[in-house]
Amino acid sequence: MIEAIPNISEGRRLEVVRAAVEAMERVPDIRVLDCSSDPSHNRSVITMVGEAAPLHESVLRLFDVAVERIDLRRHHGVHPRIGAVDVVPFVPLGGTRMESCVELAHATARDVAERLQVPVLLYEAAATDRARHRLEQLRRGQFEGLEAKLVEPAWKPDYGPPQPHPSAGASAIGARGPLVAFNVDLAADDLDVARRIARTVRESGGGLPHVKAIGVRLSSPRRNRVQVSLNLTDYRRTPLSAALDRITREAVREGVEIAGTELVGLVPREAIDGSAGGRPMFDVIRPDRTIEARLERCPPCPPGRRAAP
């Protein structure tokens, strides 16, 4: 079994998000476990599981909807992005080997490029170039800088044309281990405060290992707030509790309070139950936000029926 977590650049027009999810669910043996949409980020994160062949077909159907209905020339949000389907990571579950996810990433990237003329860059374990291993390297310059970036020899797409799709941009497809995406809202409207905290916390700024962080400003309805948006790429090395504690300490130094937290998508149970390190986080994240809990409550369903709660 493999987990796929496609991120699409739409978090406001929920009818488009629903159309994308419904297209994926029409593939037999696919279970959509979660869909998290955020209007400030203008982004939706979809979590689904299945074997390689149905996942491959399901992601292609997602691309069909997203390329037709999402136009990045008119897209605005606080989250960095390069494509209508911005990123598709494949994550091995159970005894599945990472090599299976790498093969699936290559096959999916090839077919996306041939079917829709969307250039694809491979990343993490599927990367063909070390300079493309980290997702933030692929996103540097965002959609607006893609045309100039892709013509450089160092950034030639792994699959597809050397220029972005006019409205759908490019996509990053890869294979990786489990990741925790977690947002911390601050009771402040000073973006510099969020950026300073993010810079202090993230690994590239000398902070916590395996932590990526950016500071962003939230838009309505959570107006007058800024946010530290986190990705923990190895929760066994840096537990979520350690990252949240560090942000809390930095917020105290800045003279601001934590206004709220938000998990994006799902997490493995061990990431929040304390068994992989750190303290249990059930006071912050509900137990039903784990992959295991959703698999238990979402048995395989026939095509055309919704699997997600």
Secondary structure, 3 states (H helix, E strand, C coil): CEEECCEECCCCCHHHHHHHHHHHHCCCCCEEEEEEEECCCCEEEEEEEECHHHHHHHHHHHHHHHHHHCCHHHCCCCCCCCECEEEEEEEECCCCCHHHHHHHHHHHHHHHHHHHCCCEEEEECCCCCHHHCCHHHHHCCCHHHHHHHHCCHHHCCCECCCCCECCCECEEEEECCCCEEEEEEECCCCHHHHHHHHHHHCHHHCCCCCEEEEEEECCCCCCCCEEEEEEECCCCCCCHHHHHHHHHHHHHHHCCCEEEEEEECCECHHHCCCCCCCCCCCCCCCHHHEHHHHHHHCCCCCCCCCCCC
